[in-house]
């Protein structure tokens, strides 16, 4: 929680030493929880960004394969023989990925199979390429596996036409079936349109297609999913598209891939630093994905305004990393929760809070991050000084996490971090320690079980944001939603009504990093209840930690805001225990400026 420290501050009369010490102790406890809170949240954001980079890397490797002579599409020293290394380390951004490639020749039944009826005497019709991507230095990065087909350019017939294969993936590189593919060719006489869908492998094969340069205008879509398409070269709105309309050549195969995934929603609110709603705030939202270069054309770049209640719901957003551009006439941007650059995963519903302040010339928004992780830092002292000016602000946010239940039941309040309040006796909490799973009796697991946590005290009235948990790999045999959670909050530490994401007792949190229902806002105490179930008594689900994030005031993480400064040069001194101090000068010649500063441990 940010606060003001001035050289002229004095203790007010009437406040006892005991009261001051108690207040200081409470504040220190809150500040210590801030760093842990945001670290967990930003780790999730960072993992999502790395996943997007890895998917782009996979698409790049597939395009390299497709542009090789077909005879060279194979493994060095492997089978089929080719020029592609089996294993290679590639650096993208600041991360090193290991990419292992497997290629297999495929006998397509389209023209018969070897030994079948009819017999295909040339069974190597095309090739299947699979990429396995790992990142040893990326925290919580799962192995990513992607596949695609690569076919020879020369067709087996003497037709004067060609062929076009259209492959559709999701953001994880998995093929998507039943995707609507709309194809137009406006160069032929007469023109024609094809509307079809991809098969179970996410593939649509169009053979005997008339040749034409950039003649095939393709759009892929699916209800509830984003859309991707090709573009016209030379269009004034996008003169050099990154994915131009497809070209088909005589007796050659054209392959083109698209990536779509489930829509996401973003709920934006504009408030001041005391969480009072500020209406009609103008801002722009821009993604990082490009549909054109020279000049750069962004796939998403749109202006928005919050309504009379200070809110704006942006629906059907594509998964991407987004940045905020603030352009309101009456207010300055004083901070963003969770951050001014954030990632939205496919199928997610995410909250974004804009902290605004009335325009006051010569304002500074300073964000402090860890140099090694790129995560915003809490409990950082940011001092701004000049002649006759000395002001210090502190960054902060709240977070609580439980990773061990082996201490057993019977604890009302969360003081011993290894204990909990109660269970139905069907949950194993100590074998192994640090994991919740169903109890095994005579080599068979219980079919269900539940555990109720102790009471977590946020220290003050709070707004709750996300519930997160780390689930170990759940066996498929456990069935649908083997792990479910509910949350109960209050201000008396007595009344416990457990509810799910719709704010009622009839729903459950089944996806980690899910928004906590707003019915819990303005409460101080929280408990969670974990429900485990399995459809196969030989298998059990497991949970390794449970956590939640909250804010006790509208103070953005890792950020501080100075306003009403005079024109001139100011000195910035930044310090945090365990980090090297930072000192620099800033010029307040602009009405509003944003600076990002990294601290080295």
N, C-alpha and C positions, 0 to 999 in steps of 0.2 A: 504494500500500500504506500503510495507516494505521499510525502509530507514535506513541509517547508521548515527549513532550519535557517535562522538568521542570527547574525552576530548580536543583534539588538534584542533577541528573545530573552525574556526573564520569567522566572517562575511567578505565577499569579499568587497574590496573598490569599490565605485561607486554605491552601492545599497542603496537607500534611506530608511529611516525608514518607510515611507508610503508604499513603495513597499514590504518591509518585512512584514508589518502588513497585507496587502492585501493577500500576498501569504500564510501567516499563517492561515488567516481566511478561504481561499478556501480549504486548506488542512484539517482543522478541520471539515468543512462541509462534505468533502468526507469520512473522517474516521468515522464520526458518522453514515453515511449511510451503512458502511461496515458490522457492526454487525447485523443490521436489515436484510440486504440482505441475508447473509448466514444462519441466524437463520431460515428463512422461508424455504429455500432449504433443509436444514438438517432435518427440521421437517417432510418434505415429505419422506426423506430417512428413518428416524426413524420409521415412520408409516408403511412403507413397510417391515422393518425388523420385527416389531411386528406382522404383518399379517402372515409372514412366520412362526414365532414361534407358533401362534395360530393354523395354519393349521397342523403343526406337532403335536401339542397337541391333536387335534381332531383325527388324524390318530392313535395316541397312545391309546386314549380311545376306539376307534373302535376295535383295536387289543385286548384290555383287554376283551371286550365283547365277541369277537369271541373265546377266549380261556376259557371262562366260560362253565360249563355244560349248555346245552341248556335250561334246566328247570330253571336255575338261571338267565337267561337273562330277567330281568324285573325290576320294580321299587320297592324299599323298601316302603311298605305301599301303593303301587299303584296297577294298573292292566295293564298288567299281573304282578303277584307278582314275585319278584326277589331280587337280592342282590345289585342292582345299586342305589346309592343315586340319588334322583331327582335333588338336587342342591349341588354342592361342589366347594370350592375355591382351586385352584391349582396354585402353583408358578413355573414359568418357566423363567430361567434367573433371572432378577430382577423385573419381573412383575407378579402381581397376577390376574388370570383369574377366572371368575365365569362360571362354566359349568353346564347348565341345560339339563337333559336328558329326552326324551320322547320315549317310546317304545310302539308299537302297533302290535298286531297279524294281519297277512295278510292272506286272503283267495285267493290263487292263482287259476285262472281258468284252470291251466294246468291239474289238476285232477278233474275238476268240481268245482262248487261253491255251498255253502249251499242254498238250496231251488231252485237250478238251474237244468239244464239237461246236464250231469248227476248231481245228488245230491251228494255233498261232506259231508259225515257224520262226517268228522274230518276237519273242515274248517281252523283251525289254522296251516296252512302249514309252514309259517315262520314268521319272525318278522321284522318290520321296526323300526330302531333306528334313532332318530334325536337329534343332539346336537345343543344347542344355546350357543354361547360363547360371553361373554362380558368382557371388561377390564375397570373398572371405573377410573383407574389412567392413562390410555393411552389416549393421546390427539388425537382427530379425528379418533378414532377406531370404525368402524361400527359394529353392531351386525353381527356375523358370524353364519350362519346356515348350517349344513351339515347332510346328511342322508346316511344310508347304510342298507343293508339287512342282516339278520342273520337267518340261517336255521338250523333245527335239523340235527345231524350227521346221524341218522338212516333213511334210505330211506324207502318209503312205499312199495317197491317191494322186491322180494326175489332174485334179481339179484346179481351175484357175482361181478359186477362192481360197480363203485362209480360215483360221480359227482363233477364238479368243476364250481364254479361261479366266474366270473372275473368282477370286478367293476372298472370303470375308472372315476376319478374326475379331475377337474381343480384346480388351486392353491387356489381358494376360497372354495373348497369342494363341488362344484356343479357338478353333473354328466354330462359327455360329450357323446352325441350320435354319432353314425357313426364313431367310432374309429376302425381302422383296428387292429385286434387281430390275431397274427400268433402263432400257437401252433405246436410244434414238440414233438413226442414221439419216441425216438430212442431205447427204450428198448423192444418194442413189436416186434414180428415176424409175418408178415412184419411190418416195421415201418410205421408211418402215420403222415400226416400233415393236420392241419385244418387252413383255412383262413376264418375269419368271421368278423362281425362288431357288436358293441354294439348297444342295442336298445335305445329308447328315454330316458330311465332311466340310460343310461351309463352302462348297464349290459349285459353280455353275459353268458348264462347258457349252460354248456355242461353236458348232462346226459349220463348215460350208458358208462362211460369212464373206460377203463381197468385200474386196480390198478397198482401202481408202485411207488417206493421210489425215490423222486427227478427225476421223469421221464418226467415231462412236462416242456419243455423249452418255455417260453412265452415272446413275444415282442408286445408292444402296440405302435401304431403310428397313426398319422393323418397329412395330408398335411398342412404345416404351423405351426405344433406343434412339441414340443420336443418328445423324445422317452424314454420309460422306459422298462426294461426287467428283467428277472431272470438270475442268473449266476450259473455256475458249482462250487460246493464245491471242494476245493483242487486244483483249477487252479493256477499254479504258479504266474500268474499275479494278482490274487485275491483269495487267498486261503480260506478266511472266509467271503463270501459275506453276506451283510445285507439282501438280498432277494434271497435265493437259489431257484433252480428249484422246482416247486410245486410237492407235493406228493398227490396221490389219494389212499385211502384205500377202501377195499371192503365194500359196502353198507354204505359208509360215504360220507359226503359232504365236499369238500375243498373250502374255500373262500380266495381270494387274491385280493388286491386292488392296483391300480397304480394311480399316479398323473402326469399329463402332462398339458402343457399350451402352448400358442403361443410363437413362437420364438421371440427373441429380437436381436437387433444389437448394437454393441459398436463401436464408431468411436474414435480411439486413435490418438493423435497428439503429437509429441515430439518437444519442443521448448525451447529456453533459456529464461532468465528473461526479455528480451525485445521483446519477441514473434517472434524471428527469428527462422524459421524452422530448426531443426537439423535432418539430415537424418540417416537412418540405426542404430537406437537405439534398442538394445536387451532388452526384458523384458519378464516376465512370468506372466500368469494370472491364479489364482486358485480360484475355488468356495469352498463353505463350505459344500455342500452336499457330503455325503459318499456313496459309493456302497460296501464298505468292511471295516472290522475292524480287528485289530491285524494281520497285520499292517493296518493302515488307508489308504484306497484307495479312492481318490477323484473322483467324477464323471467328473469334468472338471479340468484339470491341464495341461496347454499347454504353450509352448514357442512361442514368436512372435518377429518380427522385423519390425520397421517402414520402409517405402520405401524411395526412393530418395527425396521425397517431405516431409518427416517427418510425414507420416500418415499411418495408418493401420486400415482397417475396418474389424471387426470380426463379421461375420454373424452367424445366427442360434445359438445364445447363449441361454442357459436355464436361466429362472428367478432364481436368487440366490443372495447371498452376496459374493462379490469377493474381493480378495486382490492382490496387485501388489508386485511381487518380481523382483527387478531391478538387472540385471547382465551384464551390458554393460562394455566392456573393457576400453573404452576411456572416459566415462562420469559417473558422480555421479548423483543420484536422488536428486534434490534440492527442490522438492515439487510436489504435485498432486492436480489438480482441477477436481472434487470437493474435493476428499480425497483419501488417499491410501487404504481405505476400503469403499466400496460402494455397494449399492443394485440396481439391475436391475429388474424392474417389467415385467410381461408378456406383449408381444407385444409392447415393448418400443424401441425407438431409442435414445441412450444416448451418450453424448460426454465425453471423458476423456482426460485431457491434462497432459502430463508428462513434468514437468519443469526440465531441465537438465543443468548441469554445467561441464566443463572439469574437469577431475580427478585432485584433489588436496589433497594430503595426510592429514589425520586427520581432517575429515569433520564431522559436526554434523547437523542432520535434527531434529528440535524440533517442535512437535505439541502440542498445548495448547487447552484443552477442558474444558467445564463446568462440574463440578463434578456431578451435579444433572440431567442434560439432556444428557450428553455425546456429546454435539455439540461443534465443533471448535469455538474458541472465536476470534473475531477481536478486534483491538485497544488494543492489549496486548503488554506491554513492556518486551522484553526478553534481559537481560543484561548478557554478558559472560565476566568474568574478571579473570586475572591471573597476575603474575608479568610482568610489562611492556605491559599489554594488557587490553583494556577496549573497548568493542563494544556492542552497543544496536541496536536491530532490532525490528520493529513493524509489527504485523500481519494486514491483511485487505482485504476486498472485498466490492463491491457495490450492493445495493438492494433498490428498490423503490416499494411502495405499496399504493393503494388507497382503503379505506373501507367505504367511505361515499360520497354521491352525493347530499345530501339534501340541500346544499347551493345554488343549481341552476346553470343555464348556464351563459355564457358571459365571462368566465375567459380564457384569452389567455395562460398564464403561470401558472403552478401548484404551487401557493403560498398558497392559501386557500385550505386546504385538503378536504373541503366539496363541492367544486365546480368543474365544468367541462366546456368544451368549447361550445358544442352545442348538440341538439337532434332534432328529427323530430316531437316532441310533443306527440308522442305515447307511451312514456316511463314514468312510475311512479318512482320518485326518492326519495320521502319523506314519503311514507306510506307503510311500516314502514321505518324510517331512517336507512341508512346502507344497503339498498337492492335496486337493480334495477329490475323492472319487468314491464310487459306490463300494460298500463293504462286501467282502467275499466270505461266503459261508459254505463250507464243504465243496470248495472249487466252483461255486456258482455265485454270481453277483446278485445283489438285491436288484429288483426291477426298478426301484425308485428310491429317492432319499432327499432330505432337505437339511439345510444348515442356516441358522440365523446369526448374524454378526452381533458383536457388542455395539454400543452406541458411540458414534463418532461425533465429536464436538468441534464445529468449525470456529467457535469462539465468538461469533456474532451472527446476526441475521444475514443470510447469504442467498445468492442465486446459484443454483446448481446447473452445470453445463453438460458434461459427458460422463457416462458410466463405461468403464473399460475393464476388460479382463483378458488374461492370457490363457487360452485353451490349448492344451496339448492336442496333438493330432487325434481327432475323434474318429474311431473306427466307423466305417459306413454302417456296420451292422447295428450300431446303437440306435439308428433311426433318425427321424426328423426332429430337430431342435432338442438334442440330448441335454443341453445346458440352457437354463432359463433363469432370469433374475427378476426380482421385484425390489422396490425401494419404498421405505417409509420415512417421513420426516415430521418434525413438530418443533414447538418452542417450549414444551414442558418436560421433555425427556420421559414421557409417560404414555402418551397416546400413540399407538403404532398401527397404522392402516397401510398395509403394503399394496403398492400399485405398480402398473406397468407404463409403457410409453404413451398410452392414450389417457392416462390419468385415472384409470379405474382398476379395480381388483381383477378384472377379466382379461387383462393383457400382460405380456411378459417381454422383458428385454432379451432378445435372442441373438443380437448382433453386437459385437464389441464396438466401442466408440460410437454409441448411439446417444442421441440427445435425450437428456432427462426431461420428463414432462414438467411443464411450467407450474403445475399445481404444487410442486415442492418449493417454489421460490418463496423467499421471505421467511424461511425456517432456519433454525440453528442446528438441530440434532438430526442425525441420519443413521438408519440401519439398512442393511441389504439382506435379502434372503436368496440363497442359491438352491435351485431345484435341479436334481440330476435324475435322468431316466434312461433306460436302455430297452431296446426291443429284442436283445439277444443276451441271455444271462451269462454268456461266456465272454462278453465284452463290456467295458465300462467307459463312460466319458470321464474327463479329468480337467481340473482347473488349477492353474499354478499361481495366479494372483488376481485380486479384485481391487479396483481403484476408482476414484471419481474426482472430478475437478469442480472448483467453485470460485466465485469471487464475492468478497464481502463489501466491495464498492466497485464502481466503474473505473478502475485503474488498470490500464493495459499492461501486459507483461513485457518486461524488458524495455519500457519506454518511459520517458519523462518529457514534459512540455513546459517551456519557458515563454512568456509573452510580455508585451509592453516594454520591450527593451529599447534603449536609445541607439541611435546610429553610432557605429564605431566597432572597435575590436574588443572581443571578450576572450578570456582564458577558460578553457574547459579542463577540469581535473576530475578524473574518473578512477575510483578505487573499489576493490572488493577483496576480502580476505582470500588468499590462495591464488591471486592473479597479479600480474605485473601492472603497476599503475600506468595511467595514460594521461598525457598532457598535450594540449594543442591550442591553437587560437582559431576563432571563427569571426567572420565579418558579418555584421547584421545589416548589410546594405539592402537586402530583399525584405518584402513584407512577411514572407513565410518561407522557412527552409527546413529541410529534413536531412539529418545526418545519421549514418550508420557507423558505429564504432565497434571494433572487435577487441576483446581482451585476451591476452595469452596467459594460460595457467603457469 
